[in-house]
Amino acid sequence: MTFNIGYTEIRLGMKAFLTRPKRKSSPELQKEVAEPEESTEVKLVLLSSLHPHLDQETLLDILLAHDGSVSEASASLKVQAPVKKGTRVIGYQQSLKQFATPSDSTSLDTTPKKKKLRSKAGSTLHLYDPEDVAEHTPCTIIHNFLPPEEANELLQELLEESKSFEKITFQLFDNVVSSPHTSSFYVESYDEIERQKTEYHYNGGRLTVNL
């Protein structure tokens, strides 16, 4: 009798263990399983397969803007209006801020925060907007600061003068080398021309500049 009771208790205990509901994985664990940490190349391939109409450089910039998250980058692209395909014209690319989806926490916080760079150290940082350039570099871009007519006249004048530009030669260690491109200095007076010829040096060697 005692043996049967003990066996029944053991059997009931095993049944309760087997029928116990499985423990749900935490959201953090599910996120790691859903999106494992892959290399940038793999993430770029995944994002390209989801959005084949965009070029690799644009996808890479959007991926960096979302800290390497493929799901967030893809979600930001899906909410954008479709762009009609057409012939490309010469100009500057729009800022990628239009692809960034602001979170609820950042929209409520009015305190300005310093944004981190969108590329890792040692890699190229592509900036296409004057605001991005001013934010991430000590430079400022001012577009169209000249009237259109004056800008065109200046361009035509420089194009004509560029035919007389020469390659700058300078001394690099023990060798005399020349620049692969032509250039010229523009100064205001003859005294400034003489000063540039005598004071402009590179690595201890005097340059032969075209003024």
C-alpha positions as CSV (number, residue, x, y, z in Angstrom):
1,M,0.0,0.0,0.0
2,T,2.8,2.4,0.8
3,F,4.6,1.5,-2.4
4,N,1.5,2.2,-4.5
5,I,1.0,5.7,-2.9
6,G,4.6,6.6,-3.4
7,Y,4.5,5.5,-7.0
8,T,1.3,7.5,-7.5
9,E,2.9,10.6,-6.0
10,I,5.9,10.2,-8.2
11,R,3.8,9.7,-11.3
12,L,1.7,12.7,-10.5
13,G,4.8,14.8,-10.0
14,M,6.3,13.8,-13.4
15,K,3.0,14.5,-15.1
16,A,2.9,18.0,-13.6
17,F,6.5,18.6,-14.7
18,L,5.8,17.5,-18.3
19,T,2.5,19.5,-18.6
20,R,4.1,22.6,-17.1
21,P,3.9,25.5,-19.7
22,K,7.3,26.4,-21.3
23,R,9.0,29.5,-20.1
24,K,8.8,32.3,-22.7
25,S,12.1,33.8,-23.8
26,S,12.8,37.4,-22.9
27,P,12.4,40.1,-25.5
28,E,16.1,40.7,-25.5
29,L,16.8,37.1,-26.3
30,Q,14.2,37.0,-29.0
31,K,15.8,40.1,-30.5
32,E,19.2,38.5,-30.5
33,V,17.8,35.4,-32.2
34,A,15.9,37.4,-34.7
35,E,18.8,39.6,-35.6
36,P,22.2,38.1,-34.8
37,E,25.2,40.3,-34.9
38,E,26.6,40.0,-38.4
39,S,29.2,41.8,-40.3
40,T,28.4,44.9,-42.2
41,E,28.8,43.1,-45.5
42,V,26.2,40.5,-44.5
43,K,23.8,43.2,-43.2
44,L,24.2,45.2,-46.5
45,V,23.3,42.1,-48.5
46,L,20.2,41.5,-46.4
47,L,19.1,45.1,-46.7
48,S,19.8,45.1,-50.5
49,S,17.6,42.0,-50.9
50,L,14.8,43.8,-49.2
51,H,15.3,47.0,-51.2
52,P,16.9,46.2,-54.5
53,H,15.9,49.5,-56.1
54,L,18.4,51.4,-54.0
55,D,22.2,51.5,-54.6
56,Q,24.7,50.1,-52.2
57,E,26.1,53.4,-51.1
58,T,22.7,54.7,-50.1
59,L,21.9,51.5,-48.2
60,L,25.2,51.6,-46.4
61,D,24.6,55.2,-45.2
62,I,21.1,54.3,-44.0
63,L,22.4,51.2,-42.2
64,L,25.0,53.3,-40.4
65,A,22.4,56.0,-39.6
66,H,20.5,53.2,-37.7
67,D,23.5,51.9,-35.8
68,G,23.7,48.7,-38.0
69,S,20.2,47.5,-37.4
70,V,18.8,45.9,-40.5
71,S,15.2,45.9,-39.2
72,E,15.2,49.6,-38.3
73,A,16.9,50.6,-41.5
74,S,14.4,48.5,-43.6
75,A,11.4,50.0,-41.6
76,S,12.6,53.5,-42.2
77,L,12.7,52.8,-46.0
78,K,9.3,51.3,-46.1
79,V,7.6,54.4,-44.7
80,Q,9.2,56.6,-47.4
81,A,7.2,57.6,-50.4
82,P,8.2,55.9,-53.7
83,V,10.6,57.9,-55.8
84,K,10.1,58.0,-59.6
85,K,13.0,56.8,-61.6
86,G,14.5,59.2,-64.0
87,T,17.7,60.5,-65.5
88,R,20.2,61.8,-63.0
89,V,21.2,65.4,-63.0
90,I,24.3,67.0,-61.6
91,G,23.8,68.2,-58.0
92,Y,24.3,67.3,-54.4
93,Q,22.5,64.4,-52.7
94,Q,19.9,65.2,-50.1
95,S,20.5,64.6,-46.4
96,L,19.7,61.1,-45.0
97,K,17.8,62.7,-42.2
98,Q,14.6,62.0,-44.2
99,F,15.2,58.3,-43.7
100,A,15.6,58.5,-39.9
101,T,12.5,57.6,-38.0
102,P,12.4,59.5,-34.7
103,S,11.4,57.5,-31.6
104,D,8.9,58.6,-29.0
105,S,11.5,59.3,-26.4
106,T,13.5,61.6,-28.6
107,S,10.4,63.5,-29.9
108,L,9.4,64.4,-26.3
109,D,12.9,65.4,-25.2
110,T,13.6,69.0,-26.3
111,T,17.1,69.1,-24.9
112,P,19.6,69.2,-27.7
113,K,22.0,66.3,-27.6
114,K,25.3,65.8,-29.4
115,K,24.9,63.3,-32.1
116,K,27.6,60.7,-32.6
117,L,29.4,60.2,-35.9
118,R,27.7,57.8,-38.4
119,S,30.9,55.9,-39.2
120,K,33.5,54.1,-37.3
121,A,37.0,55.4,-36.8
122,G,39.2,54.8,-39.8
123,S,36.3,54.6,-42.3
124,T,35.0,57.3,-44.7
125,L,32.2,59.5,-43.5
126,H,29.9,60.6,-46.3
127,L,28.1,63.9,-45.7
128,Y,25.6,65.3,-48.3
129,D,23.9,68.1,-46.4
130,P,25.3,71.5,-45.2
131,E,23.8,70.9,-41.8
132,D,25.6,67.5,-41.5
133,V,28.9,69.0,-42.6
134,A,28.5,71.8,-40.0
135,E,27.6,69.3,-37.3
136,H,30.3,66.7,-37.9
137,T,33.2,68.9,-39.2
138,P,34.7,72.3,-38.5
139,C,33.5,73.5,-41.9
140,T,30.5,75.3,-43.2
141,I,29.1,74.9,-46.8
142,I,27.2,77.9,-48.2
143,H,25.5,77.1,-51.5
144,N,24.7,79.7,-54.2
145,F,26.5,82.6,-52.5
146,L,26.9,84.3,-55.9
147,P,24.2,85.5,-58.2
148,P,23.7,83.0,-61.1
149,E,25.0,85.3,-63.8
150,E,28.1,86.2,-61.8
151,A,28.8,82.6,-60.9
152,N,28.6,81.5,-64.6
153,E,30.9,84.3,-65.7
154,L,33.5,83.3,-63.0
155,L,33.2,79.7,-64.0
156,Q,33.9,80.5,-67.7
157,E,36.8,82.7,-66.8
158,L,38.4,80.0,-64.6
159,L,37.9,77.3,-67.2
160,E,39.7,79.5,-69.7
161,E,42.6,80.2,-67.3
162,S,42.8,76.6,-66.2
163,K,44.4,75.8,-69.6
164,S,47.6,77.6,-68.4
165,F,47.7,75.9,-65.0
166,E,50.8,73.8,-64.3
167,K,51.7,70.8,-62.1
168,I,53.4,71.9,-58.8
169,T,56.8,70.2,-58.2
170,F,58.2,69.7,-54.8
171,Q,60.8,67.6,-53.0
172,L,59.7,64.5,-51.2
173,F,62.6,63.0,-49.2
174,D,65.4,62.9,-51.7
175,N,63.2,62.9,-54.8
176,V,61.7,65.8,-56.8
177,V,58.1,64.9,-57.6
178,S,55.2,66.7,-59.2
179,S,51.5,66.8,-58.3
180,P,49.2,64.7,-60.5
181,H,46.9,67.6,-61.0
182,T,47.3,71.2,-62.2
183,S,46.7,74.2,-60.0
184,S,47.3,77.9,-59.4
185,F,47.5,80.4,-56.6
186,Y,45.4,83.6,-56.8
187,V,46.8,86.6,-54.9
188,E,46.0,90.3,-54.8
189,S,49.3,92.1,-55.6
190,Y,52.7,91.6,-57.1
191,D,54.3,91.7,-53.6
192,E,52.1,88.8,-52.6
193,I,53.3,86.9,-55.7
194,E,56.9,87.3,-54.8
195,R,56.2,86.3,-51.2
196,Q,54.4,83.1,-52.2
197,K,57.4,82.1,-54.5
198,T,59.9,82.5,-51.7
199,E,58.0,81.4,-48.6
200,Y,55.9,78.5,-49.8
201,H,57.7,75.3,-49.0
202,Y,56.9,71.6,-48.6
203,N,58.9,69.3,-46.4
204,G,61.9,71.7,-46.5
205,G,61.8,72.1,-50.3
206,R,60.7,75.1,-52.2
207,L,57.7,74.7,-54.5
208,T,57.5,75.9,-58.1
209,V,54.1,77.4,-58.1
210,N,52.1,78.9,-60.9
211,L,50.7,82.4,-60.0
